[in-house]
Amino acid sequence: SVKYEHVYLTAYVGVAQAKREIAHYLAWYNSERAHSSLNKQTPDEAYWSWMQLPKAA
């Protein structure tokens, strides 16, 4: 989770830095980090492949 992989491992100087770095981590997590539960896809890839499924008639 974000807490164990980033927040608990980082000493932030202030709230602004924490917000900025967590936002950066979440962007990476969703766009670049492959997830085993998503067949090695990123969450963004899984979402967009689901959105492009053909609609049933």
C-alpha positions as CSV (number, residue, x, y, z in Angstrom):
1,S,0.0,0.0,0.0
2,V,1.0,3.6,-0.4
3,K,1.6,3.8,3.4
4,Y,4.0,0.9,3.5
5,E,5.8,1.5,0.2
6,H,6.2,5.3,0.5
7,V,4.7,7.3,3.4
8,Y,6.3,5.3,6.3
9,L,9.7,5.3,4.5
10,T,9.8,9.1,3.9
11,A,10.6,12.0,6.2
12,Y,8.6,14.9,4.9
13,V,9.6,18.5,5.7
14,G,6.0,19.7,5.7
15,V,2.5,19.1,4.5
16,A,3.1,20.7,1.1
17,Q,6.0,18.4,0.4
18,A,4.0,15.3,1.6
19,K,1.1,16.2,-0.7
20,R,3.5,16.7,-3.7
21,E,5.5,13.5,-3.2
22,I,2.4,11.3,-2.5
23,A,0.7,12.7,-5.6
24,H,3.9,11.8,-7.6
25,Y,4.0,8.3,-6.1
26,L,0.3,7.7,-6.9
27,A,0.8,8.8,-10.5
28,W,3.7,6.4,-10.8
29,Y,1.7,3.6,-9.0
30,N,-1.2,3.9,-11.4
31,S,0.7,4.5,-14.7
32,E,3.9,2.5,-14.4
33,R,3.7,-0.2,-11.6
34,A,2.5,-3.5,-12.9
35,H,0.1,-5.4,-10.6
36,S,-0.1,-9.2,-10.4
37,S,-3.8,-9.0,-9.6
38,L,-4.3,-7.2,-13.0
39,N,-2.3,-9.7,-15.1
40,K,0.8,-7.6,-14.9
41,Q,-1.0,-4.5,-16.2
42,T,-0.9,-1.1,-14.6
43,P,-4.2,0.2,-13.1
44,D,-4.4,2.7,-16.0
45,E,-3.9,0.0,-18.6
46,A,-6.5,-2.2,-16.9
47,Y,-9.0,0.7,-16.7
48,W,-8.6,1.8,-20.3
49,S,-8.7,-1.8,-21.7
50,W,-12.0,-2.3,-19.8
51,M,-13.4,1.0,-21.1
52,Q,-12.7,-0.1,-24.7
53,L,-14.6,-3.4,-24.4
54,P,-17.4,-3.6,-27.1
55,K,-20.9,-3.0,-25.8
56,A,-23.3,-6.0,-25.9
57,A,-26.2,-5.5,-28.4
